[in-house]
Amino acid sequence: MRNIKGKRGITLIALAMTIVVILILAGVTIDVVFSDDGIINKAKEAANAMNNAAANDQAELNDLLEELNEIMNSEWNNEENITEKPETGDPNYTEDGVPIPQGFYYVGGKKEEGIVISDEKEDENKGTSHEVAKSLKGNQFVWIPVENMNEFIRYEGYMNGILENGLNKITEPYPNGPAEEKEEFNNMILSVEKYKGFYIGRYEAGNLNGAVTSKQGIKVWNNIKWGESATYVGTEGAVTKSREMYTDKQKYKVTSTLIYGVQWDAALVFIDPSYKTGTCTSTSYIVNSTGKGNYSGNLQNTGNDASYSIKNIYDMAGNVNEWTMEAYITNGDKTTRGGAYSNTPLIPASFRMMGYTPSSKTEATGFRVALYIDL
């Protein structure tokens, strides 16, 4: 009996110890699992950290996508506000949508008052006042807007306050003229249609040591012929000199030409829209250029008088008659536009002087360069 009792005691003690060990282990396990630093809380913290990291990654990804979207939709690809891309020659644009061709810089002005550009960077943002213009270094041109191609046509000029009857006598381009004239005219039309306008010389062409200029205070290039004949412009004359002004196509993405009659009339429409309907008043610059051009009897330098500037364009009335590409239908003789310093009565800006032999020269005849942006 004693032995049996001893064995039972040992078994009960072992069982008790086992229970105690289990309880201790259970307590440790409960503490490890459920305490503040337990496994469950640690797991929760880890899960929260992963969620926060994922949220941060998503936020950064969203920011990156937004930046990429802004780049894709930036001014570089905005057709209404294109940044200059020298490798393609696409123009830069002003705030009011006027293209500034490669190689030129915005000087000043707004679209409705006449935006001025220069081929000299030093002139950039200098302004358009007469006093400022005296100090500008580069050749300057003024934007002529053409919003409606149906209105980009030639109009009857005025003389003695009434409309002329000259359009039935002239043509442009001249059908029997050189092939390059037709090509030039067609390219100009396409450019005007695409860019909604073109540039006109701010000044009559000046002669600076044999180089054509469009600057203030230069001797007017007068006593110059249009060309050799209606069918051959030759190597001298207003047509050739105008075309030679910008031949470096790597630097300048424009074509320079002697002004066409349709461009002259578009400039006058820009100055006074009533010109389109032939309803200009008796005081309009287009009808009556008294006090708005040099008719003093003495030739002046380009841009000499501030009062002779309309929409930032100087001397379309007075100083010298200006050769154009308009041709007399019968034999290709050329027309000049505007009045000259020697005219009495005062010939207004819109007047056509028809029937000049292309090779003729006079002291009172000069020319003006126009630009169209290359396609």
C-alpha positions, 0 to 999 in steps of 0.5 A: 500500500505504501508503494502505491501511495508513493507512486500516486503522489509523484504523479499528482506532483508531476501533473501539478508542475505540468499545469504550472508550466503550462499556465506560465507558458500560457501567460507568456504567450498571452502577454506576447500576443496581446500586450501593447508590444504583443504580436497582434499589435505589432502586426497591426502596426506593420499593416498600418505602416504598409498601408501608409507606405502604399498610400504615399507611393500612390500619392507620389505616383499621382504627382508624377502622372500629373507632372507628365500630363502638364508637360504633355499639355504645356505650351510646347504643344499648344498650337495657339501659343507655340514655343520657338523650336529652332530646329523646325523654324516654328515661330514663337507667339505673343500673348495676343497670338501674333507669330514672331519668326525665327531670327526676330525679336518682339520690340513692342506693341499690341496686335490692334496697334501694330506689333513691331519686331526686329532682327536684333536681340538688343532691341527686344522689349524696348518699346515702339515710341518714336524716341525709342525707335531712334535708338533701335539697332535692327531692321524693324517690321510691323505685323499686318493681321489678315483674319479673313482671306476673302478680304485679302484682296486689292482695293481701289485707291482714292484720289481727290477724295473719290475712289479711282478706277484702276483695278481693271487696268492692273494685275498681280502677279503678272501672268507673263512675268518670271516663274519665280514671281508666281511661285513667290506670290502663291507661297506668300498667300499660303503663309498668310492663310496659315499664320493669319497675316504677314509683316511689312517694313516699318520704314521705306527701304533705306540704303546703308552702304549698299545694304537694304535696311528698314530702320529709322534715320537712314537715307531713303533708297531712291532712284532705283529701278523695279528691275530690268523688265516685266519678264526679267528682274535682273541682279539690281533693282527693288525686287532683287534687293528686297529678296536679298534681305533675308537669304540665310534660312538657317537663321531667318525663317522668312522670305523677304519680297518687294511689297505686293499690292495686296499687302499694301492694301491689307496694311491700309485696311489695318489702318482704316477698315472702312477701306474695304467698303470704300467708305473712308471719311474725308479725313482718313489717312487713306483719303487725305494724307495732309499732315501725315506724310512728307510733301515738303519738296525735300526728301527726308530720311526714313521715319523722320517725323513721328506724325508720319507714323500710323499703326507704327508704320512710317511714311506710307504717305509722302516722302517717296512713291513706292514700287510694288509688284502690281503690273499693268495688264497690257505690257507689265509696266509697274505701279507705285503706291502712295505719294512723294515729297514732290507731289502737289496736290498731295497724293494720299497713301492709297493712290496708284501711280500706274504705267512705270517702265520697270527699268525707270528711275526717279528721285521720288521713287523708292520701295518697301520690303515685306516678309512672309513666314516660311512654311 
